[in-house]
């Protein structure tokens, strides 16, 4: 599942020179402009959104929960692929010439698999963490374990993507330079190693994780929606259960978007290995759409957090606090009244208990934060006159 279009390059090498000079994969300028605009939007939104997510969690003490640390790791992976891979591969795809040298060819392809692997392993870690928090709510959730898990995720991702660092290379062909793969048994068009490596990537970064996530969140759903929790009759406990359900809904949405974005990309490489679709008309445009869809996954997560989580939504508003437009002004005014109604010290007892007992209180603190957001929304609903400019 390599990020560079080596299949196009290898197909070109099989064609006679006069055919290559017709440049069958070069698109008209207006088509290039459309795709270039789409990639610029993708990269801008992905970088901006994920950097804000990192800032929201790391700059605000209340946001430093176990789940949010994993979300930061997910944002770091999305930031890296948007910054170090997508701009260069998209230019290569659009103009059919690699201008960035042999070292960056290796590094860009390495980053692609490494970050995708880190993303999907992080999603699996979040699912396991959510499952343990719901099935075993009294079990400690220590920050140190999160750090260890994140380190293991990046080590495993590095090992999985290491062949890209070794076998990626640039090849000069008919006055152009292409970024491709040269395996020990030949180029990627004829290599069995390349075929089996793609199968391993498909299993490790898509099929097995998606199956695992489906089973895990099904179990979580049964626990949260299939039965009543003992003592769930008090308002705080009821709001806490609603908070857990909201977090699970948000993560399920993240996983669904991930599956939709990456499925066509994986299917394409399976077809390339078994058929001759690279000779089809408009295959370049088709691949660009698939590649854009896969890379666009990096920009959706911040949008999902902002849409489905009140704390992240407030963080995004603060990040854009200098915007002079009327909607932003109304949101800032609303946040001012919310802070007046629910001052920051409302849950100081929970925080003091956390400091005395270490990270074992992450679950309680996280749930109370989300519960307070729900109570704030109810107060706004019942007191709309307090939020008018």
C-alpha positions as semicolon CSV with decimal commas, in nm:
position;residue;x (nm);y (nm);z (nm)
1;X;0,000;0,000;0,000
2;X;0,265;0,245;-0,106
3;X;0,181;0,611;-0,130
4;X;0,374;0,687;-0,446
5;X;0,222;0,597;-0,783
6;X;0,492;0,349;-0,875
7;X;0,241;0,146;-1,072
8;X;0,203;0,428;-1,321
9;X;0,578;0,465;-1,350
10;X;0,635;0,095;-1,398
11;X;0,364;0,081;-1,661
12;X;0,534;0,366;-1,844
13;X;0,859;0,171;-1,848
14;X;0,679;-0,112;-2,027
15;X;0,556;0,118;-2,303
16;X;0,762;0,211;-2,612
17;X;0,934;0,547;-2,603
18;X;0,702;0,712;-2,851
19;X;0,406;0,618;-2,632
20;X;0,574;0,757;-2,323
21;X;0,637;1,089;-2,493
22;X;0,264;1,122;-2,541
23;X;0,258;1,133;-2,160
24;X;-0,056;0,923;-2,107
25;X;-0,078;1,016;-1,737
26;X;-0,039;1,394;-1,777
27;X;-0,369;1,573;-1,720
28;X;-0,485;1,901;-1,879
29;X;-0,401;2,218;-1,691
30;X;-0,756;2,284;-1,572
31;X;-0,777;1,936;-1,423
32;X;-0,443;1,987;-1,250
33;X;-0,569;2,317;-1,110
34;X;-0,883;2,156;-0,967
35;X;-0,687;1,880;-0,796
36;X;-0,420;2,122;-0,677
37;X;-0,688;2,339;-0,514
38;X;-0,843;2,034;-0,350
39;X;-0,507;1,927;-0,206
40;X;-0,429;2,278;-0,079
41;X;-0,763;2,286;0,104
42;X;-0,702;1,939;0,245
43;X;-0,354;2,021;0,374
44;X;-0,459;2,357;0,520
45;X;-0,760;2,218;0,706
46;X;-0,570;1,910;0,827
47;X;-0,270;2,104;0,957
48;X;-0,477;2,379;1,116
49;X;-0,734;2,148;1,274
50;X;-0,489;1,894;1,414
51;X;-0,252;2,157;1,552
52;X;-0,547;2,317;1,732
53;X;-0,646;1,978;1,876
54;X;-0,292;1,933;2,010
55;X;-0,301;2,284;2,159
56;X;-0,643;2,233;2,319
57;X;-0,530;1,922;2,507
58;X;-0,175;2,020;2,598
59;X;-0,248;2,381;2,697
60;X;-0,553;2,308;2,915
61;X;-0,507;2,093;3,222
62;X;-0,868;1,972;3,233
63;X;-0,831;1,827;2,883
64;X;-0,534;1,604;2,974
65;X;-0,728;1,280;3,008
66;X;-0,627;0,933;2,898
67;X;-0,852;0,937;2,592
68;X;-0,742;1,287;2,494
69;X;-0,374;1,190;2,508
70;X;-0,452;0,923;2,250
71;X;-0,638;1,183;2,043
72;X;-0,326;1,400;2,055
73;X;-0,123;1,108;1,921
74;X;-0,379;1,066;1,644
75;X;-0,351;1,438;1,566
76;X;0,030;1,415;1,558
77;X;0,012;1,129;1,305
78;X;-0,235;1,323;1,089
79;X;-0,018;1,635;1,110
80;X;0,293;1,445;1,001
81;X;0,131;1,286;0,697
82;X;-0,025;1,619;0,597
83;X;0,306;1,800;0,631
84;X;0,568;1,546;0,518
85;X;0,389;1,325;0,266
86;X;0,074;1,463;0,108
87;X;0,221;1,785;-0,043
88;X;0,506;1,603;-0,218
89;X;0,317;1,296;-0,339
90;X;0,030;1,511;-0,468
91;X;0,271;1,726;-0,672
92;X;0,432;1,410;-0,809
93;X;0,092;1,271;-0,907
94;X;-0,016;1,594;-1,073
95;X;0,301;1,668;-1,272
96;X;0,451;1,318;-1,313
97;X;0,797;1,428;-1,205
98;X;0,970;1,382;-0,870
99;X;1,158;1,703;-0,791
100;X;1,250;1,633;-0,429
101;X;1,544;1,393;-0,447
102;X;1,609;1,032;-0,356
103;X;1,626;1,084;0,022
104;X;1,288;1,253;0,038
105;X;1,141;0,983;-0,186
106;X;1,239;0,728;0,079
107;X;1,126;0,945;0,368
108;X;0,789;1,042;0,218
109;X;0,697;0,680;0,154
110;X;0,819;0,583;0,501
111;X;0,605;0,854;0,662
112;X;0,297;0,740;0,472
113;X;0,285;0,386;0,612
114;X;0,424;0,485;0,952
115;X;0,159;0,750;1,021
116;X;-0,131;0,544;0,888
117;X;-0,020;0,252;1,104
118;X;0,016;0,482;1,407
119;X;-0,333;0,621;1,345
120;X;-0,506;0,285;1,327
121;X;-0,313;0,145;1,625
122;X;-0,411;0,455;1,822
123;X;-0,776;0,397;1,734
124;X;-0,740;0,041;1,864
125;X;-0,577;0,168;2,184
126;X;-0,864;0,413;2,237
127;X;-1,115;0,131;2,186
128;X;-0,938;-0,085;2,444
129;X;-0,916;0,208;2,685
130;X;-1,288;0,285;2,645
131;X;-1,373;-0,080;2,696
132;X;-1,169;-0,103;3,016
133;X;-1,312;0,225;3,147
134;X;-1,668;0,103;3,095
135;X;-1,632;-0,264;3,188
136;X;-1,394;-0,195;3,479
137;X;-1,475;0,164;3,587
138;X;-1,280;0,141;3,915
139;X;-0,958;0,015;3,759
140;X;-0,685;0,286;3,753
141;X;-0,610;0,451;3,418
142;X;-0,258;0,583;3,462
143;X;-0,095;0,838;3,235
144;X;0,231;0,643;3,241
145;X;0,062;0,350;3,070
146;X;-0,066;0,582;2,799
147;X;0,285;0,708;2,729
148;X;0,417;0,351;2,711
149;X;0,133;0,255;2,475
150;X;0,208;0,551;2,247
151;X;0,579;0,462;2,236
152;X;0,494;0,101;2,147
153;X;0,256;0,225;1,875
154;X;0,530;0,430;1,706
155;X;0,789;0,153;1,735
156;X;0,552;-0,098;1,572
157;X;0,462;0,154;1,301
158;X;0,829;0,223;1,229
159;X;0,903;-0,148;1,192
160;X;0,607;-0,196;0,958
161;X;0,706;0,095;0,734
162;X;1,084;0,032;0,738
163;X;1,090;-0,151;0,400
164;X;0,969;0,171;0,236
165;X;1,274;0,348;0,374
166;X;1,506;0,084;0,228
167;X;1,356;0,008;-0,113
168;X;1,210;0,343;-0,221
169;X;1,427;0,506;-0,485
170;X;1,423;0,752;-0,772
171;X;1,467;0,644;-1,134
172;X;1,545;0,868;-1,431
173;X;1,333;0,782;-1,734
174;X;1,287;0,988;-2,052
175;X;1,404;1,317;-1,897
176;X;1,183;1,277;-1,591
177;X;1,250;1,144;-1,244
178;X;1,007;0,910;-1,073
179;X;0,980;0,794;-0,713
180;X;0,926;0,418;-0,720
181;X;1,025;0,091;-0,551
182;X;1,306;-0,146;-0,640
183;X;1,265;-0,468;-0,443
184;X;1,528;-0,747;-0,439
185;X;1,323;-0,939;-0,698
186;X;1,256;-0,642;-0,928
187;X;1,039;-0,331;-0,956
188;X;0,697;-0,319;-0,795
189;X;0,517;-0,406;-1,119
190;X;0,682;-0,751;-1,128
191;X;0,778;-0,809;-0,765
192;X;0,614;-1,078;-0,553
193;X;0,769;-0,915;-0,247
194;X;0,578;-0,597;-0,327
195;X;0,255;-0,796;-0,363
196;X;0,292;-0,969;-0,026
197;X;0,405;-0,648;0,143
198;X;0,086;-0,480;0,023
199;X;-0,115;-0,774;0,159
200;X;0,057;-0,737;0,497
201;X;-0,017;-0,363;0,501
202;X;-0,380;-0,430;0,408
203;X;-0,418;-0,678;0,694
204;X;-0,221;-0,480;0,952
205;X;-0,361;-0,133;0,886
206;X;-0,715;-0,204;0,772
207;X;-0,879;-0,550;0,783
208;X;-0,760;-0,672;1,124
209;X;-0,799;-0,331;1,296
210;X;-1,146;-0,270;1,150
211;X;-1,260;-0,617;1,259
212;X;-1,115;-0,563;1,607
213;X;-1,271;-0,219;1,640
214;X;-1,610;-0,349;1,526
215;X;-1,608;-0,626;1,788
216;X;-1,481;-0,398;2,065
217;X;-1,732;-0,118;2,010
218;X;-2,013;-0,371;1,972
219;X;-1,927;-0,500;2,320
220;X;-1,910;-0,144;2,449
221;X;-2,247;-0,064;2,291
222;X;-2,406;-0,366;2,457
223;X;-2,275;-0,251;2,795
224;X;-2,381;0,112;2,754
225;X;-2,714;0,075;2,577
226;X;-2,816;-0,285;2,643
227;X;-2,853;-0,274;3,019
228;X;-2,911;-0,029;3,302
229;X;-2,626;0,059;3,533
230;X;-2,687;-0,008;3,902
231;X;-2,767;0,318;4,080
232;X;-2,812;0,517;3,759
233;X;-3,106;0,702;3,911
234;X;-2,917;1,008;4,034
235;X;-2,873;1,302;3,795
236;X;-2,492;1,297;3,813
237;X;-2,471;0,924;3,741
238;X;-2,721;0,959;3,458
239;X;-2,522;1,244;3,305
240;X;-2,202;1,043;3,348
241;X;-2,353;0,756;3,149
242;X;-2,465;1,001;2,879
243;X;-2,111;1,140;2,873
244;X;-1,963;0,794;2,814
245;X;-2,213;0,733;2,537
246;X;-2,120;1,061;2,370
247;X;-1,750;0,970;2,374
248;X;-1,825;0,629;2,224
249;X;-2,046;0,784;1,954
250;X;-1,767;1,027;1,865
251;X;-1,507;0,751;1,836
252;X;-1,741;0,531;1,630
253;X;-1,785;0,823;1,391
254;X;-1,406;0,863;1,366
255;X;-1,370;0,492;1,283
256;X;-1,649;0,497;1,024
257;X;-1,488;0,793;0,847
258;X;-1,150;0,617;0,859
259;X;-1,299;0,303;0,704
260;X;-1,477;0,494;0,427
261;X;-1,171;0,704;0,338
262;X;-0,922;0,417;0,319
263;X;-1,132;0,136;0,170
264;X;-1,108;0,252;-0,198
265;X;-0,732;0,306;-0,162
266;X;-0,672;-0,047;-0,034
267;X;-0,903;-0,198;-0,295
268;X;-0,716;-0,012;-0,570
269;X;-0,383;-0,173;-0,478
270;X;-0,546;-0,515;-0,462
271;X;-0,680;-0,460;-0,814
272;X;-0,342;-0,335;-0,938
273;X;-0,181;-0,655;-0,814
274;X;-0,436;-0,879;-0,989
275;X;-0,550;-0,684;-1,298
276;X;-0,415;-0,438;-1,554
277;X;-0,622;-0,133;-1,459
278;X;-0,325;0,106;-1,483
279;X;-0,371;0,107;-1,863
280;X;-0,731;0,225;-1,834
281;X;-0,832;0,566;-1,961
282;X;-0,855;0,834;-1,690
283;X;-0,680;0,605;-1,443
284;X;-0,467;0,900;-1,327
285;X;-0,774;1,104;-1,234
286;X;-0,929;0,797;-1,074
287;X;-0,622;0,736;-0,859
288;X;-0,600;1,103;-0,761
289;X;-0,958;1,095;-0,633
290;X;-0,885;0,779;-0,433
291;X;-0,560;0,922;-0,297
292;X;-0,727;1,252;-0,203
293;X;-1,006;1,063;-0,023
294;X;-0,753;0,858;0,177
295;X;-0,544;1,161;0,271
296;X;-0,856;1,363;0,357
297;X;-0,910;1,137;0,657
298;X;-0,648;1,349;0,834
299;X;-0,871;1,658;0,823
300;X;-1,201;1,506;0,940
301;X;-1,111;1,414;1,298
302;X;-1,083;1,773;1,429
303;X;-1,417;1,851;1,264
304;X;-1,574;1,549;1,437
305;X;-1,431;1,652;1,776
306;X;-1,560;2,007;1,734
307;X;-1,903;1,881;1,626
308;X;-1,955;1,613;1,891
309;X;-1,759;1,731;2,197
310;X;-1,844;2,050;2,386
311;X;-1,497;2,091;2,538
312;X;-1,322;2,068;2,201
313;X;-1,582;2,300;2,054
314;X;-1,500;2,562;2,317
315;X;-1,131;2,511;2,248
316;X;-1,176;2,575;1,877
317;X;-1,373;2,890;1,955
318;X;-1,090;3,013;2,176
319;X;-0,841;2,936;1,901
320;X;-1,038;3,162;1,667
321;X;-1,117;3,420;1,935
322;X;-0,975;3,704;1,726
323;X;-1,224;3,649;1,443
324;X;-1,438;3,968;1,418
325;X;-1,737;3,806;1,241
326;X;-2,082;3,814;1,405
327;X;-2,118;3,434;1,459
328;X;-1,783;3,417;1,642
329;X;-1,880;3,718;1,851
330;X;-2,206;3,552;1,956
331;X;-2,021;3,231;2,047
332;X;-1,767;3,426;2,254
333;X;-2,048;3,604;2,437
334;X;-2,218;3,271;2,504
335;X;-1,895;3,127;2,642
336;X;-1,855;3,431;2,869
337;X;-2,198;3,372;3,023
338;X;-2,127;3,000;3,056
339;X;-1,812;3,075;3,255
340;X;-2,014;3,313;3,472
341;X;-2,279;3,047;3,539
342;X;-2,028;2,762;3,595
343;X;-1,695;2,894;3,725
344;X;-1,379;2,693;3,682
345;X;-1,367;2,591;4,049
346;X;-1,692;2,394;4,036
347;X;-1,520;2,057;4,043
348;X;-1,214;2,142;4,249
349;X;-1,288;1,859;4,495
350;X;-1,250;1,606;4,215
351;X;-0,925;1,768;4,110
352;X;-0,788;1,766;4,469
353;X;-0,876;1,399;4,501
354;X;-0,697;1,338;4,173
355;X;-0,381;1,507;4,297
356;X;-0,378;1,298;4,614
357;X;-0,439;0,968;4,438
358;X;-0,254;1,010;4,108
359;X;-0,389;0,917;3,768
360;X;-0,639;0,666;3,909
361;X;-0,905;0,937;3,902
362;X;-0,880;1,007;3,528
363;X;-1,211;0,832;3,462
364;X;-1,403;1,032;3,722
365;X;-1,248;1,362;3,625
366;X;-1,311;1,305;3,254
367;X;-1,674;1,209;3,313
368;X;-1,737;1,508;3,538
369;X;-1,595;1,745;3,277
370;X;-1,824;1,605;3,009
371;X;-2,116;1,603;3,252
372;X;-2,060;1,969;3,334
373;X;-2,072;2,047;2,963
374;X;-2,411;1,874;2,944
375;X;-2,538;2,069;3,244
376;X;-2,415;2,392;3,085
377;X;-2,609;2,313;2,766
378;X;-2,923;2,253;2,973
379;X;-2,875;2,583;3,155
380;X;-2,834;2,765;2,825
381;X;-3,151;2,601;2,697
382;X;-3,354;2,709;3,001
383;X;-3,196;3,057;3,027
384;X;-3,159;3,183;2,670
385;X;-3,203;3,546;2,771
386;X;-2,871;3,536;2,954
387;X;-2,682;3,463;2,635
388;X;-2,800;3,747;2,415
389;X;-2,542;3,998;2,290
